[in-house]
Structures are given as C-alpha cells and as structure tokens.
Amino acid sequence: MRPDVVIVGAGLFGLVAADRLTSLLPGAWVMVLESTDQLGGLCASTVCPYTDIHYNPYGTHILATSDPNVWTYVAGRARMISHQRRAYADIDGQLVPLPLGLEAIRLGYGDASLTPEAARALVERDAAPHRTGRDPASAEEAALAALGPRLYELFVRGHITKQWGTAPDQLAPGVFADRFGIRFTPTAGLRSAARWQGFPASGWGDFFSRLVDNRDITVLRRHAASVRDLPPYTHSCIVTTPIDAWFDHDLGTLARGRICVDWRLTDRRTAPATATATYPGPGVPYYRTHTPEHLPGQPANPTDKVLVGYEHHGDGPNAIDFVLRTPDNAALADAYRARAHRADGFLFAGRGTTFHDDMGTTIAAALALAAALAKTIERSPAWP
C-alpha cells in the first residue's frame, strides 16, 4: 500500500495540512516525513522543569489573525488563551512601546512635550533629504526616508544588524517595511490590527500532538527525504523544506542568516519586565528577550529565578536559519519557485519556499492548500 499524500516536513504548515486533508477526505492516508524527532518545527513548545512554564525554544509564538477560519480551526483543537502582544524597545533601561510612535519621537528628540503635529514636523524635516524620488534600494534607504537619521540610529540600525547579522544597507527594503513604521500618536496600549490573538493553554507542543493523533496520519521521524529518496505515493507530495536544497542547490544556494535563543534562569530582580523586548543599542549583545512568565495563564513561580530567552545572531543549541531578504536572494528564490511550478506531482509550500511568514498566514495557506488538494483528489479516477 502507498499513502495518498506525502508531506515533507512536520512543521506548522505540514501538520495543519495533514490534519485538514484527512478531515476533508475521510479514509485518505497522509504520510509526514520529518528529519528530526520534533513535531511543530520552529513553533514547538516544551515545559521548563524549574518553573513549569510552557515556552517555545525558538522564541515567543503568539497566533495573531483576523481570519475567522484560522482562529476557528485552532480554537477547535486547543483551548486558547487570548493575549494582546505588547512589544517594547529597551533604550538604556527605558521601555518604549512599539510600533514607533509619539513616545519614541519624544525620546529621540529629547522633548517630552512634543505634540503629534510638532513630532510629525520634526520627522518630516529630517527624513525629507533622504527621499530621492525613486524606490529605496535597501532597508537603510527605506528607514531613512521614513524616519530620518535620528530615529533610524536609535531604533532601527542596531536592531536589524543584530537580528540579521548584516548591515541594513545590504538588505532589501522589505526588512524595514515589514517590521517598522512610524505613527505620530501614542502607541502605548495600542491594540493589534489582528482580530484574534492568543496561544494554546497547554502549549503549541500539545497542539501538534493532537493533530497527529489520527489513524490516517503516519509520521516518520528522523527520516530525511529528498527528491531522490521518497516513498511512493498515489496523488501528491507537499514539500515544506528548503526549496534550494530540494533541487540540490543546482541554481545556487540562498544566502541565510542564523539566530539563536539562549535560555537562562535569570535573577527575578534583573529580569525583563515584559514578555518580549528588543534592544537596538550597541552595548547589548542580544537584540530581543523572551520572558514567558509574563504571558497570561502561566503557573505562579514563587522562586527567585525567571526563565528568560536571549535572542541573538549566531550559533547555539536553539539556532535557526532564515533566508536573507536581499535582491540576489529574491531573484534566486523566484527562479526556484518557477522551477517548482513545473515539477509534476509536487507542491512547494510553507517556510521552505523561502521567506518566513507569521503563524496566521502559514495556517491560512495550509488550510487553503489542503482544501484545493482535497478537491483535486476527489476528482481523480484513482480516488475510491
């Protein structure tokens, strides 16, 4: 016997697609191949034995979505804890709310009395010389045109450099545009545009275990698959692993950076005061911290130690690779994606198709692909 569908990669995309396919096609057999021992990929969670707190080794993962199908899907498989994520930049010990707004402008210009109108005038004055009339060629050009040099140096340059391990003038404009912006009103307490935000009460690890607790899904762990080493299947193969590796890098290798989160039990008195904070200043070796204790629904921790994750560019036990958003990478990624469209029987999706998407976008894409594939299989003469 052969599975109806093979999915390469047991990350968020692969497991959601497998679960949805088997719910839409009762009796279909889906085989998931995973090169590690872990389910959920970068979104997997575990429990700290010292604090009993659920945490994600690769960072803090909050689902944020305005798509009712995504929220209904996840909430139907786990009890969700609602949580509005609050992001801050730590500037010499002072927490400034993100996205950049009136608080950041007042700090940058050293004037706590600035009105929104006065703040706008200052930023426009400083940014105007950097607006050339052509599209920005780099993240640095995009940031200077939007913020001016003062706010760029204070909030952006160090953040991007420490996160990506590459200077902003070497990265695509989207690196700035996807993560930063500027408002001229206060952003403290600003609600996300996403209608729903939250995470499973028992952690994402338990969520993924529930998805594969299904007799129609077979997961083979520690099974590294390639185009030359796949079990036979009847209908389709969904590849979620790096697309350049799948094609043996024959068009070239996508340049990647590497980030790592080092988890330490930190003295409560010196631990960060918020769940996540960024550190754009040059005197701090990491660019972000994660403190799961500050998330709702976590058990009380009466000890003098708090679990804190320190995220930085480089290697470590919780290191992950990501594709750099550079012009050369964008061109190479397009070439691989064009090639993928010509590969018979294969569907390329998920994080491996090059650039990283948030959890909501990834789940929506997995649900949509599964629905489309289910219809195709139902029309197939080989489907019972």
Disulfide bonds with the S-S distance in Angstrom:
none
